[in-house]
């Protein structure tokens, strides 16, 4: 009986070992690792293969199929769906016809091209169309967006951008993002702020879905709003880990500091030079009292407000990025003016050896309210709502 029991245990262990080996040999996954997306650089992905069951915390592991004898993945037929809502910031005459072209380049199947059914409506940049193409996953894939002007039967490209999809993602979970257009000949930005709001999704598809198609999206009711931002001051403070020499070098040109504000899809504005004021031995305020104004069309799913603080001799540089999606949604829900006033926002110091923060007021109001309560850029006429005083010309902080 004992010998029989030992044999049964050995057979059970052998069966479990064979099952583990079979699972390890057959099951594979693709891990898609999104790289960080910068404002002026298109996001990309890095692909690698791991065995199912290995630790993959922080990544999205997607089962792609069984491993073939060659060790490669069996391709999966999927539907690529590209949704495009608006084109913002294109400095072009509205009396021309403009269209969006979406091209998908694949190493195995070549490049396919779809064109928007209707012309782009300027100045609001209405597109609201969905482009669908069949694709094979895994595979090298690139989506190119091109805005073209139609003239005398020819199409002239005004701006384009290439985007690499991030992998399998359902349309319901795919985010809308802003991608900036660049001039097709020299790679520079097409103009001050031309950008597209896009959503890219790749899903497993039924046979009926594997056709090239362009369809209309429901267009939301749009409304005009005004975003007003007051840059009050930048506060610098000696960093706890900095030395006296680094502090001196970073603060010697505080009397030549500027703040640049960039609203995605709406352009960039810059303050005049700020006036530094010393608070105590280790802190200093650079006072601006400067208003920035942008026109905004809502709803707008993806929008950010970025600030860059620099000195004239490039001895100091700091940045901050504010996401405005919640503020935009709040103003639509409440249908009234909303804002934040005299709030401090931390700055990421890239050069200078100090800590820094930025004092701002942000207000979003309807176009009718903006006309009833006018406010000029900077401190120009009408300097009201609120009135911004000239900074006192006491440059005591320059001695630091």
PyMOL commands that set and color helices and strands:
alter all, ss='L'
color gray80, all
select helices_A, chain A and resi 2-26+207-209+244-251+254-256+325-334+367-372+396-399
alter helices_A, ss='H'
color red, helices_A
select strands_A, chain A and resi 27-34+45-51+60-66+76-88+97-106+110-115+126-137+141-151+154-163+177-180+195-204+213-216+223-238+257-263+267-270+275-278+283-298+304-311+317-323+338-351+354-366
alter strands_A, ss='S'
color yellow, strands_A
deselect
rebuild
show_as cartoon
